[in-house]
């Protein structure tokens, strides 16, 4: 189980890193939109390439950040009933969701989209709009984004199993960023509780 927990932590770090940098894609899309507007007003010039690169960047930011969104538990959830259920039942519902729904959907998208990306890369398909861009880079966002989402789903599944085995925190709680000081305090508190349960004296820091 410890090996799986380490794998889950590695996946979390990967998606956390991707999530932090995905915001720059939105910034780039905004900057290109502003530049396109300025150039069009000042020089009476525009290109479909400017418009297409904006939705390329938006598609990439939306898709590759899906795993990060799951990591932060920010996806839309209907908790009217679920929030009143026992904690272990909620975890079991998450397990069923990750195994039957999230995994199957991600695998299906990967299975269907990967050959399309390969074909568009080989053919060098271009946009049908004058001055448009090559198509395969935006299609590539599909398998990359759903692969990251699939990995994060498996990471959440590992956390659920670890919780049920008494080897991990409650995975249903929304994750919040903690400062180094808060992490240190939490670590000291857990050590004190562990020592207290073991009958060892707890010394004040």
C-alpha positions as CSV (number, residue, x, y, z in Angstrom):
1,X,0.0,0.0,0.0
2,X,2.9,2.4,0.7
3,X,4.1,2.0,-2.9
4,X,0.6,3.0,-4.1
5,X,0.5,6.0,-1.7
6,X,3.8,7.2,-3.1
7,X,2.5,6.8,-6.6
8,X,-0.6,8.8,-5.7
9,X,1.7,11.6,-4.2
10,X,3.7,11.6,-7.4
11,X,0.6,12.0,-9.5
12,X,-0.6,14.8,-7.2
13,X,2.7,16.6,-7.6
14,X,2.5,16.3,-11.4
15,X,-1.1,17.7,-11.7
16,X,-0.3,20.4,-9.1
17,X,2.6,21.5,-11.3
18,X,0.5,21.4,-14.5
19,X,-2.3,23.3,-12.8
20,X,0.1,26.1,-11.7
21,X,1.4,26.6,-15.2
22,X,-1.9,26.2,-17.0
23,X,-2.9,29.7,-15.9
24,X,-0.2,31.1,-18.2
25,X,-2.0,29.7,-21.2
26,X,-5.0,31.8,-20.3
27,X,-2.8,34.8,-19.9
28,X,-1.2,34.1,-23.3
29,X,-4.7,33.9,-24.9
30,X,-5.7,37.1,-23.3
31,X,-2.5,38.9,-24.4
32,X,-2.9,37.6,-28.0
33,X,-6.5,38.8,-28.0
34,X,-5.5,42.3,-26.9
35,X,-2.7,42.4,-29.4
36,X,-5.0,41.3,-32.2
37,X,-7.4,44.1,-31.3
38,X,-4.7,46.7,-31.2
39,X,-3.2,45.6,-34.5
40,X,-6.6,45.5,-36.2
41,X,-7.5,49.0,-35.0
42,X,-4.1,50.6,-35.7
43,X,-3.1,48.8,-38.9
44,X,-6.4,47.5,-40.2
45,X,-4.9,44.0,-40.2
46,X,-6.0,40.7,-38.7
47,X,-5.6,37.0,-39.3
48,X,-7.6,33.9,-38.5
49,X,-4.4,32.6,-37.0
50,X,-4.8,35.0,-34.1
51,X,-8.3,33.9,-33.4
52,X,-7.5,30.2,-33.7
53,X,-4.5,30.3,-31.4
54,X,-6.7,31.8,-28.7
55,X,-9.0,28.9,-28.7
56,X,-6.0,26.5,-29.0
57,X,-4.6,27.9,-25.8
58,X,-8.0,27.9,-24.1
59,X,-8.6,24.3,-25.0
60,X,-5.2,23.3,-23.7
61,X,-5.7,25.2,-20.4
62,X,-9.2,23.7,-19.9
63,X,-8.2,20.2,-20.7
64,X,-4.8,19.8,-19.0
65,X,-6.1,21.5,-15.8
66,X,-8.9,18.9,-15.4
67,X,-6.7,16.7,-13.3
68,X,-5.6,19.6,-11.1
69,X,-9.3,20.5,-10.7
70,X,-10.0,17.0,-9.5
71,X,-7.0,17.2,-7.1
72,X,-8.5,20.3,-5.6
73,X,-12.1,18.7,-5.6
74,X,-13.4,21.7,-7.5
75,X,-15.5,19.8,-10.0
76,X,-19.2,20.3,-9.8
77,X,-20.8,17.9,-7.2
78,X,-24.4,17.4,-6.2
79,X,-24.0,17.1,-2.5
80,X,-27.7,17.5,-1.4
81,X,-28.0,13.8,-0.5
82,X,-24.3,12.8,-0.5
83,X,-23.4,15.3,2.3
84,X,-25.8,13.6,4.7
85,X,-24.4,10.1,4.2
86,X,-21.9,8.4,6.5
87,X,-18.3,9.2,5.6
88,X,-17.3,5.7,4.6
89,X,-20.4,5.4,2.3
90,X,-19.4,8.6,0.6
91,X,-15.9,7.2,0.1
92,X,-17.4,4.0,-1.4
93,X,-19.5,6.1,-3.8
94,X,-16.3,8.0,-4.9
95,X,-14.6,4.6,-5.4
96,X,-17.5,3.4,-7.6
97,X,-17.4,6.7,-9.5
98,X,-13.7,6.6,-10.2
99,X,-13.7,2.9,-11.3
100,X,-16.9,2.7,-13.3
101,X,-17.3,6.2,-14.7
102,X,-14.2,8.3,-14.7
103,X,-11.9,5.5,-15.7
104,X,-14.1,4.2,-18.5
105,X,-14.8,7.7,-19.9
106,X,-11.1,8.6,-19.9
107,X,-10.1,5.3,-21.5
108,X,-12.7,5.7,-24.1
109,X,-11.6,9.2,-25.0
110,X,-8.0,8.1,-25.1
111,X,-8.9,5.2,-27.3
112,X,-10.9,7.3,-29.8
113,X,-8.7,10.5,-29.8
114,X,-5.2,9.1,-30.0
115,X,-5.6,7.7,-33.6
116,X,-7.1,10.9,-34.7
117,X,-4.2,12.9,-33.4
118,X,-1.7,10.6,-35.1
119,X,-3.6,10.8,-38.4
120,X,-3.7,14.6,-38.2
121,X,0.0,14.8,-37.4
122,X,0.9,12.5,-40.4
123,X,-1.4,14.4,-42.8
124,X,-0.4,17.8,-41.6
125,X,-4.1,18.9,-41.8
126,X,-4.5,22.7,-41.8
127,X,-7.5,24.8,-40.8
128,X,-10.0,25.4,-43.5
129,X,-10.0,29.2,-42.7
130,X,-7.6,31.5,-44.6
131,X,-4.5,32.0,-42.6
132,X,-5.5,29.3,-40.2
133,X,-3.2,27.0,-38.2
134,X,-2.2,23.4,-38.3
135,X,-4.8,21.2,-36.6
136,X,-2.9,18.4,-34.7
137,X,-1.6,20.6,-31.8
138,X,-5.1,21.4,-30.6
139,X,-6.2,17.8,-31.0
140,X,-3.3,16.7,-28.9
141,X,-4.8,18.4,-25.9
142,X,-7.5,15.7,-25.8
143,X,-5.3,12.7,-25.0
144,X,-2.9,14.7,-22.8
145,X,-5.7,16.2,-20.8
146,X,-7.7,13.0,-20.3
147,X,-4.5,11.1,-19.5
148,X,-3.8,13.5,-16.7
149,X,-7.4,13.3,-15.5
150,X,-7.2,9.5,-15.6
151,X,-4.0,9.5,-13.5
152,X,-5.6,11.8,-11.0
153,X,-8.7,9.7,-10.8
154,X,-6.5,6.7,-9.9
155,X,-4.6,8.8,-7.4
156,X,-8.0,9.7,-5.7
157,X,-8.9,6.0,-5.8
158,X,-5.7,5.1,-4.0
159,X,-6.5,7.7,-1.3
160,X,-10.0,6.3,-0.8
161,X,-8.6,2.8,-0.4
162,X,-5.9,4.1,2.0
163,X,-8.6,5.9,4.1
164,X,-10.7,2.8,4.3
165,X,-7.6,0.8,5.5
166,X,-6.8,3.5,8.1
167,X,-3.7,4.5,6.2
168,X,-4.7,8.0,4.9
169,X,-6.7,11.1,5.6
170,X,-10.3,11.7,4.7
171,X,-10.3,12.0,0.9
172,X,-13.7,13.6,0.8
173,X,-12.5,16.8,2.5
174,X,-11.7,19.7,0.2
175,X,-8.0,20.3,-0.1
176,X,-6.6,23.7,0.9
177,X,-3.1,25.0,0.5
178,X,-1.2,25.1,3.8
179,X,1.8,27.2,4.6
180,X,5.0,25.6,5.8
181,X,4.2,26.7,9.4
182,X,0.7,25.1,9.2
183,X,2.2,21.9,7.9
184,X,4.8,21.9,10.7
185,X,2.1,22.5,13.3
186,X,-0.1,19.7,11.9
187,X,2.9,17.3,11.8
188,X,3.7,18.1,15.5
189,X,0.1,17.6,16.5
190,X,-0.1,14.2,14.7
191,X,3.2,13.1,16.4
192,X,1.8,14.2,19.8
193,X,-1.4,12.3,19.2
194,X,0.5,9.2,18.1
195,X,2.8,9.4,21.2
196,X,-0.2,9.9,23.4
197,X,-2.0,6.8,22.1
198,X,1.2,4.8,22.6
199,X,1.4,5.9,26.2
200,X,4.6,7.9,25.7
201,X,4.8,11.3,27.5
202,X,4.3,14.3,25.3
203,X,6.7,17.2,25.8
204,X,5.8,20.7,24.9
205,X,8.0,22.2,22.2
